[in-house]
């Protein structure tokens, strides 16, 4: 959680939203519960000044609770 800024913006299937560190941690735990064999691959990263954007891909088997 310490690597995420307090004003972190999450861009996902449901749109873009301001995301607290705690909310993102809960999202990540839910994602790992739904995809227990998840493998994350970094597709692209770029930065300018104090901002960073990344595009990543998660591959796994949907074998748990949750819809993503």
Residue, then its C-alpha position, 0 to 999 in steps of 0.5 A: x500500500x505504501x507505493x500508492x499515492x493517497x490520490x491514486x486513480x484506478x482505471x478499470x472495467x467500471x470506469x475511473x475512480x479515486x481509490x484509497x490504499x485500503x480500497x485498492x488492497x481490498x480489490x486486490x484481495x478479492x481479485x486473488x480470491x476469484x483467480x487463485x492462480x493469477x499471474x500478472x504481466x506488466x504490459x507497459x509503464x511510463x512516468x512523467x514528473x511524479x506520475x506513473x501509469x502502468x498497463x498490466x494483464x492478469x491471466x488466471x482461472x476464475x475459480x472463486x467468488x466475485x465477478x470481474 
